[in-house]
Amino acid sequence: MIPLKEPWELTVMRTAGRKLASVVAQVREHVAVDITTRDIDRLTEEAILAAGARPAFKGYKVGRAVFPATICISINEQVVHGIPGKRRVANGDVLSLDFGLVYGGYYADSAFTVVVGEGAEEDHALVTATRDALELGIEKARVGGRVGDIGHAIEGHVRPRGFGVVTQMVGHGIGRKLHEPPSVPNYGKRGTGDLLKVGMVLAIEPMITRGGDDTKILGDQWTVVTSDNSRSAHFEHTVAITPTGPEILTQLD
């Protein structure tokens, strides 16, 4: 991305991030066994519009494929970009929710994963490791660092714990567009990749599996699943690189 140059730009992105964080908190309260993914989508759109923003994903195009919903809902072996529908959330599901909105011409992007109901110990460990990896990656989003430092921190946390790292999907810059350069892989070597500068804003989003790294896209042209059918988790924050360190824009104060 082109680094933000004007103070008001970061102010708008902070507002967008807080609005999205509020939406995430509201929707999270409704996640429960037997709710349909379509109902989660409806709740999300209502909350975004009530916040004075608009959905970032609805109508988003990749080639000829147009995303038809407000939120991406991915369950179990689905990694990202799952389309909401009639499916009901079941006890033990690993549920990943990916949110995005636009406010004042700027984007915010965030995601979390939860084990619904009781769940398996291995799934809880996956979710915890992915959430912790995000925090470690964010810590490396500092002026003078490199994109590879972020990926190295994420990969270095999850690989020793026996988890896979999705390599075909990555994080990204974000600002006036939902997806901007640079790409932010969840793997890499220290000291490699794009230089991190003041004013850059990144969507850092580890996608971690209980199995291998490879994925494939289903016939709906959107839903990404693990090739080996293993369960996956996804966490994401929009993070600004400031002179004093990383600032998470998509979290409540």
C-alpha positions in Angstrom: 0.0 0.0 0.0 1.0 3.7 -0.3 1.7 4.6 3.3 -0.8 7.0 4.9 0.6 10.5 4.8 -2.0 12.7 6.4 -3.0 12.4 10.1 -6.7 12.4 9.2 -6.3 9.3 7.1 -5.2 7.3 10.2 -8.0 8.9 12.2 -10.5 7.6 9.7 -9.0 4.1 9.7 -9.1 4.1 13.5 -12.8 4.9 13.4 -13.4 2.2 10.8 -11.5 -0.3 12.9 -13.4 0.6 16.1 -16.7 0.3 14.2 -15.7 -3.1 13.0 -14.5 -4.2 16.4 -17.9 -3.3 17.8 -19.7 -5.3 15.0 -17.5 -8.3 15.8 -18.3 -8.1 19.5 -22.0 -7.9 18.8 -22.1 -10.8 16.4 -19.9 -13.0 18.6 -22.6 -12.9 21.3 -25.0 -14.6 19.0 -22.7 -17.5 18.0 -24.3 -20.7 19.3 -25.2 -24.2 18.4 -28.1 -24.4 15.8 -27.8 -20.8 14.5 -27.7 -20.7 10.7 -24.8 -19.1 8.9 -27.4 -17.0 7.0 -28.6 -15.6 10.3 -25.1 -14.7 11.3 -24.7 -12.9 7.9 -28.0 -11.0 8.5 -26.9 -9.9 12.0 -23.5 -8.8 10.6 -25.0 -6.7 7.8 -27.5 -5.1 10.2 -24.7 -4.2 12.6 -22.5 -2.7 9.9 -25.2 -0.6 8.5 -26.3 0.6 12.0 -22.7 1.7 12.5 -22.9 4.0 9.5 -20.6 1.9 7.4 -21.1 -0.5 4.5 -20.1 -4.2 4.0 -16.7 -4.6 2.4 -17.2 -8.2 1.1 -20.7 -8.0 -0.4 -20.4 -7.7 -4.1 -16.6 -8.1 -4.0 -15.3 -9.4 -7.4 -12.5 -11.7 -8.3 -12.6 -12.2 -12.0 -16.3 -13.0 -12.8 -17.0 -14.4 -9.3 -19.0 -12.0 -7.1 -19.2 -12.7 -3.3 -22.9 -12.7 -2.4 -22.8 -12.1 1.3 -21.7 -9.7 4.0 -19.5 -12.0 6.1 -17.3 -15.0 5.2 -18.2 -18.0 7.4 -15.9 -21.0 7.2 -16.5 -24.2 9.2 -14.1 -27.0 10.1 -12.0 -27.9 6.9 -13.1 -24.6 5.3 -10.2 -22.1 5.7 -11.7 -18.8 4.4 -14.3 -17.3 2.1 -17.1 -19.7 3.1 -20.5 -18.4 1.8 -23.4 -18.2 4.4 -26.5 -20.2 3.8 -28.9 -22.7 5.4 -26.2 -24.7 7.3 -26.7 -24.7 11.0 -23.7 -24.5 13.4 -23.2 -27.8 15.2 -21.7 -28.6 18.6 -18.0 -29.0 18.2 -17.7 -27.1 15.0 -14.6 -24.9 14.4 -16.2 -21.7 13.2 -14.2 -18.9 11.5 -15.9 -15.6 11.0 -14.2 -13.0 8.7 -15.6 -9.4 8.8 -15.0 -6.3 6.7 -16.4 -2.9 6.3 -15.8 0.4 4.6 -16.1 3.8 6.4 -15.2 7.2 5.0 -13.6 5.5 2.0 -11.2 3.3 4.1 -11.4 -0.4 4.9 -11.1 -2.5 8.0 -10.8 -6.2 8.1 -10.9 -8.7 11.1 -11.5 -12.3 11.8 -11.7 -14.8 14.7 -12.3 -18.5 15.2 -14.2 -20.2 18.0 -14.9 -23.8 18.9 -18.7 -24.0 19.3 -20.0 -25.9 22.3 -17.7 -28.5 23.8 -15.3 -29.3 21.0 -12.2 -31.5 20.9 -9.1 -30.7 22.8 -7.1 -30.7 19.6 -9.4 -28.1 18.1 -9.1 -25.8 21.1 -5.3 -26.1 20.9 -5.5 -25.2 17.2 -7.5 -22.1 17.9 -5.3 -21.0 20.8 -2.1 -21.4 18.7 -3.5 -19.4 15.8 -4.7 -16.6 18.1 -1.3 -16.5 19.8 0.5 -16.6 16.4 -1.4 -13.5 15.4 -0.3 -11.6 18.5 3.3 -12.6 17.8 3.1 -11.5 14.2 1.6 -8.2 15.1 4.5 -7.6 17.5 6.9 -7.7 14.5 5.0 -5.1 12.6 7.5 -2.3 13.4 9.2 0.4 11.5 12.4 -0.9 9.9 11.4 -4.5 10.0 10.4 -6.7 7.1 7.3 -8.5 6.1 9.3 -11.7 6.5 9.7 -11.0 10.2 5.9 -11.2 10.6 5.6 -14.5 8.8 8.6 -16.0 10.6 7.1 -15.2 14.0 3.8 -16.8 13.0 5.3 -19.9 11.4 7.9 -20.3 14.2 5.1 -20.5 16.8 2.8 -23.0 15.1 5.1 -25.4 13.3 6.7 -26.8 16.5 3.2 -27.5 17.8 2.5 -29.7 14.9 0.2 -27.4 12.9 0.3 -26.6 9.2 0.5 -23.1 7.7 -1.7 -22.2 4.7 0.7 -21.0 2.1 -1.7 -20.3 -0.8 -3.5 -17.6 1.1 -1.8 -14.6 2.7 -2.4 -11.3 4.6 -2.3 -8.0 2.8 -2.0 -4.2 2.9 -5.3 -2.4 3.4 -6.5 1.2 3.1 -8.5 2.8 0.3 -8.8 -0.7 -1.1 -9.5 -4.0 0.7 -6.5 -5.7 -0.7 -3.4 -3.7 -1.4 0.4 -4.5 -1.5 2.3 -5.9 0.2 1.4 -9.5 0.5 1.9 -10.7 4.1 2.6 -14.4 4.2 2.2 -16.4 7.4 5.7 -18.0 6.8 9.0 -16.6 5.9 12.6 -15.7 6.9 13.7 -12.8 9.1 15.0 -9.8 7.3 13.3 -10.6 4.0 10.4 -9.1 2.1 9.0 -5.5 1.9 10.4 -2.9 4.3 7.9 -1.8 6.9 7.4 2.0 7.0 5.5 4.5 9.1 2.0 4.8 7.7 1.6 1.3 6.3 -1.5 -0.6 7.4 -1.6 -4.4 7.2 -4.2 -7.0 7.6 -2.3 -9.7 9.4 -4.2 -13.0 9.3 -2.7 -16.4 10.2 -4.6 -19.4 8.7 -3.4 -22.5 10.4 -4.4 -26.2 10.1 -4.3 -29.4 12.0 -2.9 -31.0 8.9 -1.0 -30.0 5.8 -0.4 -26.6 4.1 -2.2 -27.2 0.9 -5.7 -25.9 0.0 -8.2 -26.0 -2.9 -11.2 -23.9 -3.9 -14.6 -25.4 -4.1 -17.0 -25.2 -7.1 -18.7 -22.1 -5.7 -15.5 -20.3 -6.7 -15.0 -18.9 -3.2 -14.8 -21.4 -0.4 -11.2 -22.4 0.3 -10.8 -25.8 2.1 -7.8 -27.8 3.3 -6.7 -30.4 0.7 -6.5 -33.1 3.4 -9.8 -32.2 5.0 -8.1 -31.2 8.3 -9.7 -28.5 10.4 -8.4 -24.9 10.3 -8.5 -21.7 12.2 -8.2 -18.0 11.2 -7.5 -14.8 13.1 -7.0 -11.4 11.7 -6.5 -7.7 12.8 -6.0 -4.5 10.8 -2.7 -3.1 12.1 -1.1 0.3 11.6 2.6 0.7 11.7 3.4 3.8 13.8 6.6 5.4 15.1 5.9 3.9 18.5 5.0 0.4 17.3 2.1 -1.6 15.9 -1.4 -0.2 16.6 -4.3 -2.7 16.3 -7.1 -0.8 14.8 -9.7 -3.5 14.9 -10.0 -4.0 18.7 -12.1 -2.2 21.2 -10.4 0.1 23.7 
